[in-house]
Amino acid sequence: MPADLKSLKSRVGSVKNIQKITGAMQMVAAARLRRAELRIEALRPYAGAVRRMARQASEAAGNVPNLPVLTQHESVDTVGILLVTGDRGLAGAFNSQIIRAGLKAAEEHREQGKQVVFYAAGRRGVSSLTFRKLHLEGEYVGFSDRPAYANAREIAEDLMAAYADGKLDQVEVFYNGYVSAMTQLVRREVLLPLQHATIVDEAEVGEDVTEDTGHHALVEYEPDPDKILGRLVPDYVEISLFRALLESTASEHGARMTAMRNASENAGELISSLTLDLNRARKAAITQEILEVVAGAEAL
């Protein structure tokens, strides 16, 4: 068999193997995506309940207590940026768009004379910032496929401690908001400081709102409402981060599923093109052999 035919057959076989791998990865991502969607749906009622409890406790307390995470600093000199990425690649622009958005925001803050401190969740974010020789104050890896509430609590504790100690004056989080399997939007949210209006007046999209009938139950708090609010505020931060992690996970699976489907389709097109070239080369080789046989017969 001519060398060009062997090369074409080898390429066709290699592309078919890749197509099998991408097809399997697409199916795995689709299954994980559904589980991630269910987790987001299950979190919403709990997150809404914590927000409602915070509102009620704030109203009962009258004034928001002097909590470090609720106190807005006099000036914003140092900004902490948390990038929520994945631990793996092969998900299209899922990781790169978060990194680009975070670096762009950091440049904007630096132009305003502010210092920037980076935090990263996910190996892709950690490796990318490390490659750019940017110092990371916090690294959180190994849970992007299935984040737990404990992971969100660990990140929240570090960020709240840095804010309370005055090391950070503002905290921003960047993550991929899940819209659908084919659509993920980069979201930029200010996590800290938490002001009174943020807790009490925040409009929640999709949160059930019952009609106010004018009848309110008398609630007695034990301990005092300000102490309850002091416990709810950290929970609010943790839930906000947990929701960001869950949305990022769903977005990653959706982006990977879409990328692997596109890769499988491209592999199919490449296989068709290579098969056509292989058939042409095979015909040319057969024709050449016939011509050689005929020429040999005529020579005899």
C-alpha atoms as one frame of an Amber mdcrd trajectory, in Angstrom:
protein
   0.000   0.000   0.000   1.395   3.439  -0.918   2.576   5.667   1.876  -0.084
   8.320   1.216  -2.874   5.716   1.526  -1.452   4.470   4.827  -1.242   8.027
   6.117  -4.853   8.796   5.163  -6.140   5.568   6.737  -4.201   6.337   9.897
  -5.657   9.865  10.054  -9.206   8.582   9.545  -8.731   6.082  12.374  -7.299
   8.739  14.681 -10.152  11.179  14.034 -12.734   8.414  14.616 -11.134   7.651
  17.992 -11.247  11.337  18.909 -14.905  11.484  17.873 -15.702   8.598  20.212
 -13.968  10.390  23.091 -15.713  13.715  22.456 -19.062  11.935  22.135 -18.545
  10.197  25.489 -17.494  13.470  27.142 -20.614  15.141  25.753 -22.842  12.493
  27.318 -21.070  12.734  30.684 -21.344  16.534  30.674 -25.058  16.316  29.844
 -25.698  14.007  32.810 -23.724  16.205  35.198 -25.454  19.313  33.874 -28.860
  17.975  34.849 -27.678  17.239  38.385 -26.194  20.736  38.641 -29.495  22.266
  37.491 -31.346  20.355  40.185 -28.943  21.628  42.851 -29.512  25.236  41.768
 -33.276  24.758  41.896 -33.015  23.187  45.350 -30.894  26.083  46.680 -33.262
  28.891  45.698 -35.918  28.290  48.408 -33.260  28.133  51.130 -31.484  31.246
  49.855 -34.811  33.069  49.677 -35.674  32.010  53.227 -32.378  33.365  54.593
 -32.972  36.666  52.799 -36.482  36.936  54.227 -35.201  36.139  57.723 -32.537
  38.823  57.335 -35.186  41.350  56.302 -37.428  40.493  59.252 -34.558  40.583
  61.732 -33.420  43.945  60.319 -36.905  45.407  60.739 -37.156  44.063  64.278
 -33.702  45.341  65.216 -34.558  48.822  63.969 -30.934  49.606  63.156 -28.370
  47.343  61.602 -25.840  46.400  64.286 -22.254  47.495  63.963 -20.946  44.359
  62.273 -17.568  44.481  60.506 -18.957  42.945  57.305 -21.779  45.506  57.250
 -19.515  48.492  57.840 -18.538  50.363  54.725 -14.957  51.608  54.854 -14.277
  55.303  54.465 -12.398  54.783  51.208 -11.841  51.921  48.783  -8.087  51.519
  48.499  -7.764  47.730  48.129 -10.126  45.562  46.091 -10.256  41.797  46.326
 -11.227  39.985  43.123 -12.435  36.386  43.274 -12.400  34.483  39.976 -14.597
  31.371  39.896 -13.296  29.027  37.184 -13.147  25.272  36.602 -10.544  22.670
  37.473 -10.469  21.347  33.896 -10.455  22.693  30.370 -12.133  21.495  27.155
 -15.082  23.810  27.812 -14.714  26.435  25.129 -14.357  29.994  26.420 -15.758
  29.120  29.862 -12.537  29.763  31.795 -10.872  32.323  29.540 -13.786  34.776
  29.596 -13.769  34.880  33.401 -10.025  35.458  33.485 -10.250  38.209  30.864
 -13.081  39.930  32.736 -11.187  39.760  36.040  -7.961  41.117  34.551  -9.857
  43.916  32.822 -11.548  44.903  36.080  -8.186  44.809  37.878  -6.711  47.154
  35.291  -9.642  49.540  35.745  -9.097  49.586  39.515  -5.363  50.181  39.120
  -6.040  53.121  36.816  -8.084  54.618  39.665  -5.149  54.233  42.024  -6.478
  51.167  43.863  -4.587  48.028  44.783  -5.913  44.650  43.641  -5.690  41.351
  45.506  -6.602  38.166  43.629  -8.415  35.064  44.861  -9.166  32.137  42.560
 -11.443  29.113  42.774 -10.557  26.431  40.241  -7.232  25.186  38.919  -7.618
  26.988  35.593  -7.876  30.350  37.297  -5.027  29.569  39.668  -2.689  28.383
  36.908  -3.541  31.295  34.622  -2.886  33.961  37.262   0.257  32.182  38.423
   1.514  32.055  34.832   1.035  35.827  34.650   3.107  36.124  37.857   0.189
  37.591  39.825   0.159  36.897  43.548  -2.822  34.917  44.816  -4.016  35.585
  48.344  -6.319  32.538  48.242  -6.433  29.363  46.129  -9.385  26.962  46.210
  -9.249  23.916  43.937 -10.560  20.399  43.544 -14.330  20.891  43.797 -15.499
  22.622  40.606 -17.346  19.495  39.377 -19.446  19.256  42.538 -18.943  22.096
  45.026 -20.118  21.635  48.598 -21.416  24.259  50.989 -18.242  23.793  53.037
 -16.225  25.051  50.054 -18.301  28.231  49.912 -17.917  28.653  53.698 -14.126
  28.365  53.448 -13.942  31.073  50.784 -16.447  33.283  52.620 -14.532  33.078
  55.885 -11.288  34.144  54.212 -12.921  37.066  52.405 -14.895  38.271  55.423
 -11.809  38.019  57.657  -9.746  40.048  55.195 -12.506  42.652  54.976 -13.011
  42.828  58.734  -9.246  43.182  59.312  -9.085  46.088  56.880  -6.963  44.221
  54.344  -9.753  44.613  51.768 -12.135  47.522  51.316 -14.264  45.859  48.646
 -14.726  42.325  47.314 -15.898  41.478  43.807 -16.689  38.028  42.449 -16.619
  36.976  38.797 -18.381  33.814  37.671 -20.320  32.341  34.763 -24.038  32.735
  35.352 -26.020  29.794  34.031 -28.710  30.647  31.481 -28.848  27.499  29.362
 -26.578  24.754  28.097 -25.526  27.005  25.226 -25.511  30.349  27.047 -23.358
  31.391  29.993 -23.029  35.038  30.988 -20.101  36.528  32.872 -21.412  38.081
  36.077 -19.589  40.653  38.139 -21.004  41.187  41.617 -19.866  43.202  44.617
 -19.910  40.799  47.543 -18.603  43.079  50.292 -19.395  45.442  51.926 -22.942
  44.334  52.669 -25.041  47.390  53.368 -28.484  47.492  54.912 -30.173  48.230
  51.558 -28.534  45.220  49.984 -30.204  42.871  52.455 -33.532  44.576  52.990
 -34.384  46.003  49.576 -32.804  43.470  47.226 -35.296  42.291  44.584 -34.937
  38.585  44.001 -35.679  37.369  40.505 -37.921  34.361  40.616 -38.579  34.602
  44.348 -42.171  33.954  45.292 -43.850  37.029  46.711 -47.042  36.497  48.631
 -49.707  39.183  48.662 -49.635  41.371  51.724 -53.018  40.937  53.387 -52.230
  43.345  56.201 -52.136  40.598  58.837 -48.724  40.043  60.394 -47.815  37.553
  63.059 -46.049  38.836  66.136 -42.584  37.327  66.215 -40.588  37.127  69.411
 -36.838  36.772  68.946 -34.559  34.824  71.204 -31.795  35.967  71.293 -32.160
  39.625  70.252 -32.779  40.472  66.581 -29.397  42.182  66.230 -27.636  39.022
  67.389 -29.688  36.951  64.958 -28.839  39.367  62.168 -25.176  39.059  63.091
 -25.461  35.316  62.435 -27.515  35.698  59.272 -25.122  38.088  57.544 -22.275
  35.533  57.293 -24.822  32.995  56.059 -25.901  35.482  53.434 -22.317  35.812
  52.193 -21.816  32.039  52.207 -25.035  31.403  50.297 -24.155  34.067  47.740
 -20.828  32.349  47.124 -22.405  28.890  47.112 -24.896  29.984  44.505 -22.044
  31.425  42.405 -20.189  28.094  42.664 -23.279  26.110  41.647 -24.026  28.371
  38.712 -20.408  28.155  37.620 -20.555  24.352  37.805 -23.725  24.192  35.700
 -22.210  26.653  33.237 -19.041  24.579  32.981 -20.946  21.379  32.210 -23.117
  23.207  29.691 -20.103  24.788  28.001 -18.269  21.456  27.902 -21.306  19.665
  26.487 -21.619  22.276  23.741 -17.880  22.228  23.008 -17.777  18.433  22.791
 -20.839  18.359  20.532 -19.183  20.883  18.220 -15.975  18.854  18.309 -17.858
  15.655  17.414 -19.584  17.388  14.503 -16.280  18.815  13.260 -14.707  15.369
  13.548 -17.534  13.920  11.469 -16.964  16.515   8.755 -13.219  15.844   8.814
 -13.813  12.079   8.557 -16.019  12.613   5.503 -13.379  14.802   3.873 -10.547
  12.370   4.665 -12.620   9.408   3.456 -13.221  11.200   0.156  -9.486  11.878
  -0.194  -8.787   8.236   0.701 -11.162   6.963  -1.980  -9.611   9.275  -4.561
  -6.124   8.153  -3.628  -7.219   4.502  -3.776  -8.719   5.011  -7.250  -5.568
   6.760  -8.412  -3.435   3.892  -7.114  -5.615   1.274  -8.839  -5.556   3.243
 -12.082  -1.784   3.514 -11.861  -1.459  -0.247 -11.344  -3.715  -0.955 -14.350
  -1.669   1.368 -16.534   1.520  -0.362 -15.426   0.031  -3.785 -16.238  -1.150
  -2.615 -19.659   2.185  -1.021 -20.409   3.970  -4.232 -19.423   1.677  -6.324
 -21.649   2.274  -4.051 -24.608   6.011  -4.245 -24.067   5.838  -8.055 -24.282
